[in-house]
Amino acid sequence: MGHGGCFSHQLLLWYIAPIIFSVRLSRIVFENKELCFLLLLLLLLLGLPRRMQTLKFFPPNHSLSPPNFPSDRGSCRASSKAGFFSSFGGVSFRRHSYGAPSRVRIRCGASQDPEGDDGYYIRRCVELARTAIGRTSPNPMVGCVIVKDGKVVGEGLHPKAGQPHAEVFALKDAGGLAENATAYVSLEPCNHYGRTPPCTEALLKAKVKKVVIGMVDPNPIVALKGVDKLRAAGVEVTVGVEEELCKNLNEAYIHHMLVGKPFVTLRYSIALNGQVLDNLGEGADECGGYYSKLLQEYDAVIISSTLLAKKLSVPKSQEPGANQPMRIVVSKGSNPKLDVPALASDFGSKLIIFSDRERVREPDLATDGIETVVSDQINMHEILDYCKRQGICSVLVDLRGDISDLEELLEEGIEKNLVQKVLVEVLPFWDGNYVHGSAQLTRIANGLKIKNLKPRVIDKSIILEGYFQQ
């Protein structure tokens, strides 16, 4: 059968055999649907060839730090938490109109010509942009590369909200070589005055001859206006190269622009037998760990007051120079009273306490970065409205502590399509305290569909990421 026969045997080894073995074993030993699923997942992941678990966009020696943009992340590598998903939970970017598509030349995917691979340079733009994760909100992450005669002559990224955009830094890096060059940018250049001048003017002043854009900016102030400006000035414009990758980079920004609400992700940990846990994986909250990087990605994190009462500390990213997310604490019912003074020195950012009754007696806590919001009924809609007023684009719901404390919020959030993404950490141990039928997110409706579910192996844990079908 030649190579085809060998490939068939590989499929049998890596996929079919683990499926048959896991299903039969789980039925005989456990007689439990949840365990069948988990064992199947573990065996499939163990059976995957190593080369299929790694997604490579660049050669191994391709530097993450562009010229004149030294990394300030110390020993921790730049995070790539934006993910590699092909769509956003509940948001279809193509449903929304940004102008007449016939006016823009669309080119999807990368060129097969090694000397004219637009996709390669857009992927490089995304790589550059990711080095600013957690620093640009409410702005998007953007990278720019200037190429002339097949050589990179300038690179730049948007480092922080209020600072110059990626195109400006890249053009400065290129200098006079930008004339008659091609500018690659992951997001459409702006054409309006905000805190910085329009990027289209900088590109035209530099006399670039062509601009390749990863995706159109969903911001109605920008959408297609930058493309039109450049085309009207005689610049050749290509739009849609590596579009899905560019969308995934800024999924929270896009959702916020299209829907007007923060992008919400549910995160929790489970044991192999399905028990929801307070634990994080080994090293997850340390510098370089997945949870430390995850906190860096979000503008705010919602936690239960029972978690603070137990640990007397707040979730904190350990990445060098990381902007800490706003902490939103939900304090309900018979939860223990928070020892706020003990927490005051552990913030690093603003802390908001949502309480269904006045539980904090100290009157001057606001001066210490603490704010209390007392409500008759705490719900997800109220919390997200508060976040919107604060300019927050992304929220992480960290399900630790008392599950019932946040379960009602999640029930409402999922039913009303307020939660877009789910992230589950499967820890490699069995929880002996598990009792079948105990509180395991029982208020959440059965039959919820998750799309684009993808696993990753990080250290000894399995991370499942997907999007709620909305």
C-alpha positions in Angstrom: 0.0 0.0 0.0 3.1 2.3 0.1 2.9 5.5 2.1 -0.9 5.4 2.1 -0.8 2.1 4.0 1.6 3.5 6.6 -0.5 6.5 7.1 -3.6 4.3 7.7 -1.7 2.3 10.3 -0.7 5.5 12.0 -4.3 6.6 12.2 -5.2 3.2 13.8 -2.4 3.5 16.3 -2.9 7.2 17.3 -6.7 7.5 17.1 -8.8 4.3 16.7 -7.0 2.1 19.1 -7.1 4.6 22.0 -10.8 5.2 21.3 -11.8 1.5 21.5 -9.6 0.9 24.5 -10.7 3.9 26.5 -14.4 3.4 25.8 -14.3 -0.3 26.7 -12.2 0.2 29.8 -14.2 3.1 31.1 -17.5 1.2 30.7 -16.2 -1.9 32.4 -14.3 -0.2 35.3 -16.1 3.1 36.0 -19.6 2.9 34.4 -19.6 6.7 34.4 -20.1 8.9 31.4 -18.0 11.7 32.7 -15.1 9.4 33.3 -15.5 7.8 29.8 -15.1 11.3 28.3 -12.1 12.3 30.4 -10.2 9.0 29.9 -10.9 9.2 26.2 -9.6 12.8 26.1 -6.4 11.8 28.0 -5.6 8.9 25.8 -6.2 10.9 22.6 -3.8 13.6 23.8 -1.2 11.0 24.8 -1.6 9.4 21.4 -1.2 12.6 19.4 2.2 12.8 17.6 4.3 15.5 19.1 4.5 17.4 15.8 0.7 17.8 15.8 0.6 19.4 19.3 2.8 22.4 18.3 1.7 25.2 16.0 4.7 26.9 14.4 4.5 30.0 12.4 8.1 31.0 12.4 11.6 29.4 12.2 13.0 28.5 15.7 15.5 31.4 15.5 13.0 34.0 14.7 13.2 36.6 17.5 10.2 37.8 19.4 11.8 41.2 20.1 11.9 43.5 17.2 14.7 46.0 16.6 14.5 49.0 19.0 11.7 47.3 20.9 13.6 45.3 23.7 11.4 43.0 25.7 10.9 44.0 29.4 9.5 40.7 30.5 12.6 39.4 32.1 13.0 35.7 32.1 9.3 35.1 31.3 8.6 34.6 27.6 6.0 36.8 25.9 2.6 35.2 26.3 0.5 34.1 23.3 -2.8 33.8 25.2 -4.8 35.2 22.3 -5.2 31.6 21.1 -5.5 30.1 17.7 -9.2 29.8 17.3 -11.0 30.5 14.1 -14.1 32.3 15.4 -15.4 34.1 18.4 -18.1 32.9 20.8 -21.4 34.3 19.7 -20.0 36.9 17.4 -20.0 36.6 13.6 -17.7 39.3 12.3 -19.1 38.9 8.8 -22.7 39.7 9.9 -21.8 43.3 10.3 -21.4 45.7 7.4 -18.4 47.9 7.1 -19.0 49.3 3.6 -19.0 48.1 0.1 -16.8 45.0 -0.1 -16.2 45.5 -3.8 -14.0 48.5 -3.0 -11.4 46.4 -1.3 -9.3 43.7 -2.8 -9.6 40.7 -0.5 -6.8 38.2 -0.4 -7.2 35.4 2.1 -4.4 33.0 3.2 -0.7 33.2 2.5 1.0 33.3 -0.8 2.8 30.3 -2.1 5.5 32.5 -3.6 8.4 32.4 -1.1 9.5 35.8 -2.2 6.0 37.3 -1.9 4.4 35.6 1.1 2.2 38.3 2.5 0.9 35.9 5.1 4.4 35.4 6.6 4.8 39.1 7.3 1.3 39.4 8.7 2.1 36.5 11.0 5.2 38.4 12.1 2.9 41.4 12.8 0.8 39.3 15.1 3.9 38.0 16.8 5.1 41.5 17.5 1.6 42.6 18.7 1.4 39.8 21.2 4.4 41.1 23.1 2.1 44.0 24.3 -0.5 41.7 25.8 -2.3 43.3 28.8 -1.0 46.8 28.1 -3.0 48.2 25.2 -6.6 47.9 26.4 -9.0 49.5 25.5 -7.0 49.7 22.3 -6.3 46.6 20.2 -2.9 44.9 19.9 -1.3 45.8 16.6 2.0 45.0 14.9 3.6 46.4 11.7 6.4 45.3 9.5 8.0 47.4 6.6 9.5 45.3 3.8 11.6 46.5 0.8 13.1 44.4 -1.9 12.3 41.2 0.1 14.0 42.4 3.3 12.5 43.7 6.6 13.7 47.2 7.1 11.4 48.3 10.0 9.2 46.7 12.7 7.0 48.2 15.3 4.1 47.5 17.7 1.5 49.5 19.7 3.1 49.3 23.2 0.4 51.0 25.3 -2.9 52.9 25.0 -2.1 56.6 24.5 1.3 55.9 22.9 2.0 56.0 19.1 0.6 53.2 17.0 2.6 50.3 15.5 2.9 52.0 12.0 4.6 55.0 13.5 7.2 52.9 15.3 7.8 50.7 12.2 8.2 53.7 9.9 10.6 55.4 12.3 12.6 52.1 12.5 12.7 52.0 8.6 13.6 55.6 8.1 14.2 56.6 4.5 14.0 52.9 3.4 10.2 53.1 3.8 9.8 55.0 0.5 8.4 52.6 -2.1 8.3 49.8 0.4 5.4 47.6 1.5 3.8 48.1 4.9 2.3 45.1 6.6 -0.1 45.7 9.5 -2.3 43.3 11.4 -5.2 45.9 11.8 -6.4 48.6 9.5 -4.5 51.9 10.0 -6.6 54.6 11.6 -7.7 57.7 9.7 -8.8 60.0 12.5 -7.3 62.1 15.3 -7.6 60.6 18.7 -4.8 60.7 21.3 -2.4 60.2 18.4 -2.5 61.5 14.8 -3.8 59.3 11.9 -1.6 56.4 10.9 -2.7 56.9 7.2 -1.0 60.3 7.2 2.3 58.7 8.5 2.2 56.0 5.8 1.5 58.6 3.0 4.2 60.9 4.3 6.7 58.0 4.2 5.6 57.3 0.6 5.0 53.6 1.0 3.7 52.1 -2.3 1.6 49.2 -0.9 -0.2 48.4 2.4 -1.2 44.8 3.3 -3.8 44.7 6.1 -4.7 41.6 8.2 -8.3 42.7 9.0 -10.6 45.7 8.9 -11.0 47.6 12.2 -14.5 46.9 13.6 -14.5 50.3 15.3 -17.1 52.4 13.3 -14.8 55.4 13.5 -12.1 53.6 11.6 -13.8 50.8 9.6 -12.7 51.0 5.9 -11.9 54.7 6.3 -8.2 54.0 6.5 -8.4 51.7 3.4 -10.3 54.3 1.4 -7.8 57.1 2.4 -4.9 55.1 1.2 -6.5 53.9 -2.0 -7.6 57.4 -2.9 -4.0 58.5 -2.5 -2.9 55.9 -5.1 -1.5 53.3 -2.6 -2.2 49.7 -3.4 -4.1 48.1 -0.6 -4.7 44.4 0.2 -7.1 43.4 2.9 -7.8 40.0 4.6 -4.4 38.3 4.8 -4.4 35.9 7.8 -7.7 37.5 8.8 -8.7 34.7 11.3 -5.3 34.9 13.1 -5.7 38.7 13.4 -9.3 38.3 14.7 -8.1 35.8 17.4 -5.4 38.3 18.5 -8.1 40.9 19.4 -11.2 38.8 20.1 -12.0 40.9 23.2 -11.6 44.2 21.4 -13.7 43.0 18.5 -16.5 41.8 20.7 -16.5 45.0 22.7 -16.8 47.0 19.5 -19.5 44.9 17.9 -21.7 44.2 21.0 -20.9 47.0 23.3 -20.2 44.7 26.3 -17.1 43.2 27.8 -15.9 39.8 26.5 -16.4 37.3 29.3 -14.5 34.1 29.9 -15.4 31.4 32.5 -12.4 29.6 34.0 -12.4 26.7 36.4 -10.4 23.6 37.4 -11.6 20.0 37.7 -10.1 16.7 38.9 -10.1 13.6 36.6 -13.4 12.5 38.2 -15.1 15.8 37.4 -15.0 17.5 40.8 -14.7 21.3 40.6 -11.6 22.4 42.5 -10.1 25.4 44.2 -6.7 24.3 43.1 -4.6 25.5 40.2 -2.1 23.4 38.3 1.5 23.1 39.5 3.3 26.4 38.8 0.2 27.9 37.1 0.2 31.1 39.2 4.0 31.5 39.1 5.9 33.6 36.6 5.5 32.0 33.2 2.6 29.9 34.3 -0.7 29.7 32.3 -2.8 31.4 35.1 -0.3 34.2 35.6 -0.3 34.9 31.9 -4.1 34.6 31.8 -4.6 37.3 34.4 -2.3 39.6 32.3 -4.7 39.2 29.4 -7.9 40.4 31.1 -8.9 43.8 32.3 -10.9 42.5 35.3 -11.4 39.2 37.2 -14.5 38.2 39.1 -13.9 36.1 42.2 -15.9 34.9 45.2 -15.4 36.5 48.6 -14.9 33.0 50.0 -11.7 32.7 48.1 -10.3 35.9 49.6 -11.5 34.8 53.1 -9.7 31.5 52.7 -6.4 32.8 51.2 -6.4 36.5 52.3 -4.9 37.4 49.0 -6.0 38.5 45.5 -5.2 36.8 42.2 -2.1 38.5 40.8 -0.1 38.1 37.6 3.5 37.4 38.3 4.7 38.4 34.8 7.4 41.2 34.9 5.8 44.6 34.4 2.3 43.2 34.1 -0.8 45.4 34.5 -2.9 43.8 37.2 -6.6 43.3 36.4 -9.3 45.0 38.4 -10.5 42.6 41.1 -14.3 42.3 41.4 -15.3 40.4 44.6 -18.8 39.0 44.9 -19.9 38.8 48.5 -23.3 37.1 49.1 -25.5 35.6 51.7 -23.7 34.0 54.6 -20.2 34.4 53.2 -17.6 35.3 55.9 -16.8 39.0 56.4 -13.8 40.1 54.5 -10.7 41.3 56.4 -10.3 44.3 54.1 -7.3 46.0 55.9 -5.3 42.7 55.6 -6.0 42.7 51.8 -5.2 46.4 51.3 -1.5 45.9 50.8 -2.0 43.1 48.3 -4.0 44.9 45.5 -1.8 46.3 42.8 -5.0 47.5 41.2 -8.5 48.6 42.1 -10.7 46.3 44.1 -14.5 46.4 43.9 -16.7 44.6 46.3 -20.3 43.8 45.2 -22.3 42.9 48.2 -26.0 42.1 48.7 -25.8 43.9 52.1 -23.4 46.3 53.9 -20.7 44.0 55.1 -17.8 46.4 55.2 -17.8 48.9 58.1 -14.8 51.0 57.3 -16.0 54.3 55.7 -12.7 55.5 54.0 -11.8 52.4 52.1 -12.2 54.2 48.7 -9.0 56.1 49.4 -7.1 52.8 49.5 -8.4 51.7 46.1 -11.4 49.8 47.5 -14.9 50.5 46.4 -18.1 48.8 47.6 -21.3 48.4 45.6 -24.3 47.4 47.6 -27.2 45.9 45.7 -30.5 44.1 46.6 -29.7 41.5 44.0 -26.2 41.0 42.5 -26.4 39.8 38.9 -24.1 39.5 35.9 -25.9 42.3 33.9 -25.2 44.8 36.8 -21.6 43.8 37.1 -20.9 44.0 33.3 -22.7 47.4 33.2 -20.3 48.6 35.9 -17.3 47.2 33.9 -18.6 49.0 30.7 -18.7 52.3 32.5 -15.1 51.7 33.7 -13.9 51.1 30.1 -13.3 47.4 30.7 -13.2 45.3 27.5 -12.5 41.8 28.9 -13.6 40.0 32.1 -12.4 36.6 33.6 -14.8 34.8 35.9 -12.5 32.7 38.1 -14.6 29.9 39.6 -12.9 29.1 42.9 -14.1 29.2 46.5 -17.8 28.6 47.1 -19.2 27.4 43.8 -22.8 28.4 44.7 -21.6 32.0 45.3 -21.0 32.6 41.5 -23.2 29.9 40.0 -26.3 32.1 39.9 -24.3 34.8 38.1 -23.1 32.2 35.6 -26.6 30.8 35.0 -27.9 34.3 34.1 -24.8 35.1 32.1 -25.0 32.0 30.0 -28.7 32.1 29.5 -28.5 35.7 28.3 -25.4 35.2 26.1 -23.2 37.3 28.4 -20.5 34.7 28.6 -18.6 33.9 25.4 -15.7 31.6 26.3 -14.9 28.8 28.6 -11.5 27.6 29.9 -11.2 24.3 31.9 -8.1 23.1 33.5 -8.0 19.3 34.1 -5.6 18.4 36.9 -3.9 15.0 36.9 -5.4 13.6 40.1 -8.5 12.0 41.6 -10.5 14.0 44.2 -11.5 11.5 46.9 -14.1 14.0 48.3 -16.2 13.7 45.1 -19.8 12.7 45.8 -21.9 11.9 42.7 -24.7 14.5 42.5 -23.0 17.1 44.6 -22.8 20.7 43.6 -21.1 20.7 40.2 -22.4 23.7 38.4 -25.9 22.1 38.6 -27.7 25.4 38.0 -26.2 25.7 34.5 -28.5 24.3 31.9 -27.8 20.9 30.4 -27.1 20.4 26.7 -25.0 23.6 26.3 -22.9 23.3 23.1 -19.3 24.3 23.0 -17.7 25.1 19.6 -14.1 25.2 18.6 -13.1 23.1 21.6 -9.3 22.6 21.6 -7.0 21.0 24.1 -3.5 22.0 25.1 -1.1 20.3 27.4 0.7 22.7 29.8 3.1 21.0 32.3 1.0 18.2 33.9 -2.4 19.7 33.2 -4.8 19.7 30.2 -6.3 23.0 29.3 -9.6 22.9 27.3 -10.6 26.1 25.6 -13.8 26.7 23.6 -16.7 29.1 23.0 -20.3 28.9 24.0 -22.7 28.3 21.1 -24.8 31.4 21.0 
